[in-house]
Amino acid sequence: MPETYLKFQSSPSGRHEGKKHIIIVGAGIMGVCTAYYLVTHPKFDPEKYHITIIESKRVASGASGKAGGLLALWAFPAQIVPLSFDLHQKLSDQYNGVEEWGYRRLTTVSLEGDLSHLDDEEDDEDEEEEDEASSSNNDGSSQVPSSRKSKTKLPQDLNWITSSLISNCSTLGGTDTTAQVHPYKFTTFILKKAVELSKGSIEFIIGKVNRVQFSLETGSATGVIYQPSSLNKSDYSPESQTLSGDQIVLTVGPWTSKILPDCPISGLRAHSITVSPFKDQSVSPYAIFTEFKTGAYSYISPEIYARQDEVYVCGEGDSAVDVPETTDDVEVVKSKCDELFRQVGKISPNLKRGHILKRQACYLPVLDVPSSSGPLIGETNVTNLFLASGHSCWGINNAPGTGKIMSELLLDGIVESADISALEPFLYFDASVLISDDEEDYDDDDDDEDDDNHAGDDEEEEDEDYYRDPTETSSETAPSDAEWSRDA
């Protein structure tokens, strides 16, 4: 871990004892923003509160470090977008986000076109013709000769896209409603600031949370059970440790259902690349959604976001591979990344003659509920167990708003900044449907006794012992990891 302000350890220091202990599982953008807004809340007192962040791998190792970083007032859900968009601007103004994490306003357009007549050889020939006939601007970007321009006019400064291939261009948002950040830089900076402001009340544990611990008497969450690891090792200790807490916040994105099996959040894998433009030519600040015809019945829809010093390109999501155990286990298919580069190269000579900086993949946390697009924010039906996940493609956009909402909920017990009544987790799943190790062990003993004393019993009796009433309060959950959301 290169960040010197982070000091991960395998076991808790004990500094939480005697204080109200808030455990945040996951050091992605949701967990980080929750920690930041907690320590900046008027009621937060480092002498009375302690925050432990448990992370299985690294800060922003999932979608929080591999997202596009698009921010938009026209995103969803409407309940938190205005709040979060405004907080992004305020954070940038306060901490010089332009320099620190690439914050800037930009224009978003939708482009449609037809690439079906192009093959790689024709594309190369067209590129050579453009080299011979084009004139260069002061910034070195090329312009397509007027004889090849289409009837559809692109914005004048969007000169790194081949206009002759575009049949329709529409504006989705201007600088008043659209902005961007570099997600990894934003997440790590805000975490660093949270640590500074916490006055020693934040500590980090490196470990993989497998279960939430519950009280069988009260039914409330009382802590987490995790497998310790270390920054120098890729494996986890076979011996689990228990960390007690007063409030447990799960910000693990697509890994949520590995801890809460009944939670309807799944993962959608998305591949992306970052590209260095040709000869480091500057590209104007645009976020571009596309739909290009590539055959009689085939289309591609890469999304292209110009950053200050690179261009981010992502493809459509796929569910071909289930969410793995940790972010380190996410499979990056090189051919998918190379295909993205080939696709954008057809519509932008500048990018085609550039080179790939990173090939990557991450999982977006998607809420599998027909009546809602998510996210789930708030307390579950288990007391002291909170959830902030399922933000789909707008995680980066909605992270500051989510963090502020969680801070109010945890410290005030009520949310004033936004109306989250339609986003509360207990509306969509039962977090109490859990089976504890103790109960399993007890049942195993019963099974052995039944085998000895009732060897002749039929299968129906054995089934009665195996199935439990899902309304019974249990004590723990199932395997997990940490990491959260990517932005469109």
Helices and strands as residue ranges (DSSP letters): E 8-9, E 20-25, H 29-39, E 49-55, G 63-65, E 70-72, H 81-95, H 97-100, E 104-105, E 107-114, H 120-133, G 146-148, G 163-165, E 166-173, E 178-180, H 183-198, E 202-214, E 221-228, E 241-244, E 247-250, G 253-255, H 256-259, E 265-276, G 278-280, E 286-293, E 299-300, E 303-306, E 311-314, G 327-329, H 334-347, H 349-352, E 355-367, E 376-379, E 385-389, H 395-411, G 425-427, H 437-453, H 459-466
